[in-house]
Amino acid sequence: WLHNEYVRDLPALQGQVPEYPAWFEQFVLQWLDENEDVSLEFLRGALERDKKDGTIGKVLMQYADILSKNFPAYCTKERLPCILMNNMQQLRVQLEKMFEAMGGKELDSEAADSLKELQVKLNTVLDELSMVFGNSFQVRIDECVRQMADILGQVRGTGNASPNARASVAQDADSVLRPLMDFLDGNLT
């Protein structure tokens, strides 16, 4: 503020980079070093508290339990189940990043084992959600297969057919696969 108000416009200092930031450089670097130490201590303190209370594991597993209970109801929506499964995957990724930020392999074995166990639990929940989501397609896939069977029943055999008849059969085969492909295209894109 002082420089911008009173010093910057002085003719002798026009076009020069002010020197005053250099005065504060050592203090800023010291503050950053202290802040890093404080941040690491805060993180270590949070880890110690979590060892005692199990907060991270409790919160993540409660979220996973709630999601698992309500997930079948969300499977009727188009994108919501994928978003929720992605959220669960992101929880795993963030847990892994936290593990690395806390020292990774140098972390004490009790904390590392606890975080790895939590990763395994989240993997299991994600696998279960994927299975529920996949099974939710079964009725629609069965309907597509039935439609394909009906269309296939109308397709004639090729035998020793002419090239024109073979081209017609290729088009019929595309028609047979259309219901299933439409369903898969609609859900996988």
Contacts in CASP RR format, 6 or more apart in sequence:
PFRMAT RR
TARGET T0000
AUTHOR 0000-0000-0000
METHOD contacts of the structure
MODEL  1
WLHNEYVRDLPALQGQVPEYPAWFEQFVLQWLDENEDVSLEFLRGALERD
KKDGTIGKVLMQYADILSKNFPAYCTKERLPCILMNNMQQLRVQLEKMFE
AMGGKELDSEAADSLKELQVKLNTVLDELSMVFGNSFQVRIDECVRQMAD
ILGQVRGTGNASPNARASVAQDADSVLRPLMDFLDGNLT
3 18 0 8 1.000
3 20 0 8 1.000
7 13 0 8 1.000
7 18 0 8 1.000
8 18 0 8 1.000
43 101 0 8 1.000
43 102 0 8 1.000
44 102 0 8 1.000
47 102 0 8 1.000
47 111 0 8 1.000
49 55 0 8 1.000
50 56 0 8 1.000
50 57 0 8 1.000
51 110 0 8 1.000
51 111 0 8 1.000
51 114 0 8 1.000
56 95 0 8 1.000
56 118 0 8 1.000
57 118 0 8 1.000
60 91 0 8 1.000
60 95 0 8 1.000
60 118 0 8 1.000
60 121 0 8 1.000
60 122 0 8 1.000
61 118 0 8 1.000
61 121 0 8 1.000
63 91 0 8 1.000
64 88 0 8 1.000
64 121 0 8 1.000
64 122 0 8 1.000
64 125 0 8 1.000
67 84 0 8 1.000
67 88 0 8 1.000
67 125 0 8 1.000
67 129 0 8 1.000
68 125 0 8 1.000
68 128 0 8 1.000
68 129 0 8 1.000
71 81 0 8 1.000
71 84 0 8 1.000
71 129 0 8 1.000
71 132 0 8 1.000
71 133 0 8 1.000
72 132 0 8 1.000
72 136 0 8 1.000
74 80 0 8 1.000
74 81 0 8 1.000
74 84 0 8 1.000
75 81 0 8 1.000
75 132 0 8 1.000
75 133 0 8 1.000
75 136 0 8 1.000
76 136 0 8 1.000
78 187 0 8 1.000
81 129 0 8 1.000
81 133 0 8 1.000
81 136 0 8 1.000
82 133 0 8 1.000
84 129 0 8 1.000
85 126 0 8 1.000
85 129 0 8 1.000
85 130 0 8 1.000
85 133 0 8 1.000
88 122 0 8 1.000
88 125 0 8 1.000
88 126 0 8 1.000
88 129 0 8 1.000
89 126 0 8 1.000
91 122 0 8 1.000
92 119 0 8 1.000
92 122 0 8 1.000
92 123 0 8 1.000
92 126 0 8 1.000
95 115 0 8 1.000
95 118 0 8 1.000
95 119 0 8 1.000
95 122 0 8 1.000
96 119 0 8 1.000
98 115 0 8 1.000
99 107 0 8 1.000
99 112 0 8 1.000
99 115 0 8 1.000
102 111 0 8 1.000
104 112 0 8 1.000
105 112 0 8 1.000
107 115 0 8 1.000
137 187 0 8 1.000
140 183 0 8 1.000
141 180 0 8 1.000
141 183 0 8 1.000
143 179 0 8 1.000
144 179 0 8 1.000
144 180 0 8 1.000
144 183 0 8 1.000
145 180 0 8 1.000
147 179 0 8 1.000
148 176 0 8 1.000
148 177 0 8 1.000
148 179 0 8 1.000
148 180 0 8 1.000
151 172 0 8 1.000
151 175 0 8 1.000
151 176 0 8 1.000
151 178 0 8 1.000
151 179 0 8 1.000
152 176 0 8 1.000
154 172 0 8 1.000
155 169 0 8 1.000
155 172 0 8 1.000
155 173 0 8 1.000
155 176 0 8 1.000
156 169 0 8 1.000
156 172 0 8 1.000
157 169 0 8 1.000
158 165 0 8 1.000
158 166 0 8 1.000
158 169 0 8 1.000
161 169 0 8 1.000
END
